[in-house]
């Protein structure tokens, strides 16, 4: 019921997926109601920015935000780790234009944040209490939030690739479930797509050390998969990270079909804009799972 932050400042370094550069990150404790804030400390035109879905300027290959006149890419795995562990307030300083990819999952971020520890603050959390089912659609893809007394995620993927195909996963999310069942799932791609990105000068830091790569014969990583359904688990990880930009704790069942960063961001924007369909409360009880109305909204502001 109370807001949290880190017990102490913590630092780490790693390679950027897209730039291939070596990047340093500091994460500092913060006061109540700070939220999660990002800033670049290597340039003069960056501003301390409390993240929201409306700060996202690109969803191509990653979730990227503007911090004043500067940008920071690939924030979704760190955001998922902060949200999944229940950390409400922190300041993230980075000396480059992206967050390091580490091993391609959120597990290293979970370990780093756990080393710092979580501190409970003396101010209550605010929750978004949704009254209606809210859904956004884009062609045959969709993502929605259904009112619930719990935080639940259902993710459904369907790829035209015999080694991935159709997978579906459901999680009733708690810090322990996030750490053990979701955080370890790595980002993935297909061999021909990865080679094409390299030829365009993109994904310079990408390797088998930080992504699952699927070739003609299947997964080419020597260690194989961490989970039989690692692909859909990683899509769930991305979904949690993208929706966490709401800036509030909430209880609800988020369901997605063939969703990605763009549609995830559209849901988060739509939820915040749908002020008639939620209240902001410090009370987490009295959520109704039945009898709610439904509304399907046209997605706006795609990035």
Secondary structure, 3 states (H helix, E strand, C coil): CEEEEECCCEEEEEECCCCCCEEEEEEEECCCCCCEEEEECCCCCECCEECCHHHEEECCCCCEEEEECEEEECCHHHHHHHHHCCCCCEEEEECCCECCCCCCCCHHHHHHHHHHCEEEEEEECCEEEECEEEEEEECCEEEEEEECCCEEEEEEEECCCCCCCEEEEEEECCHHHHHHHHCCCCCEEEHHHHHHHHHCCCCCCCCCCCCEEEECCEECCCCCCCCCCHHHHHHHHHHHHHHHHHCCEECEEEEEECCCHHHHHHHHHHHHHCHHHEEEECCCCCCCCCCCEEEEEECCCCC
